[in-house]
Amino acid sequence: MNQLAYDTRTTLRAEFKVIPGIAWLVAAVVMLCWFLVVIPLLVAHHQRKPEESQLAPQFLYSLLLFGGIVLSLWMLMVFYVNADAGRRQMNRLLWTLLVIFIPNAIGFIVYFLVRKPIGQPCPKCRALIRPDFSFCPTCGAAASPICPACHHQIESDWANCAFCGNRLNA
């Protein structure tokens, strides 16, 4: 099996590009509503009943700011899982719902543990195929070089097939 097919390391910048633009807009609107509606309401409630709460105003503001940031990041992560599941040929709706409804970020953790490798384009028809496939299911072309004698997947720089010993053409 070609180990390079499983090399899916990407940069953080590339992963941020997976999040659709609408997600950034939704997160910004949620953050704006948080600051313009939720925080003023909670602060006004806190100031009306100071005897019930012993929280210092600075701590309350910090806590509310942290809550808004966490909510926005959670929304971005839900959109990320939706888009990432699509590019990995997984069920987008299922994983999005699991991430939303499984509490305490356990859904995110499960998703990152079981997600499939990113599909690679077929060299002939450009359809996305899984890295462990030897042939494209759409057009039947070889996804990576194969030995002409034993039909095992080989590396492009091999001189001989590691499975049958057949001399490969350079």
Summary of the structure (lengths in Angstrom):
residues: 170
radius of gyration: 25.0
end to end distance: 20.3
largest distance: 85.7
contacts: 417
relative contact order: 0.10
helix: 51%
strand: 6%
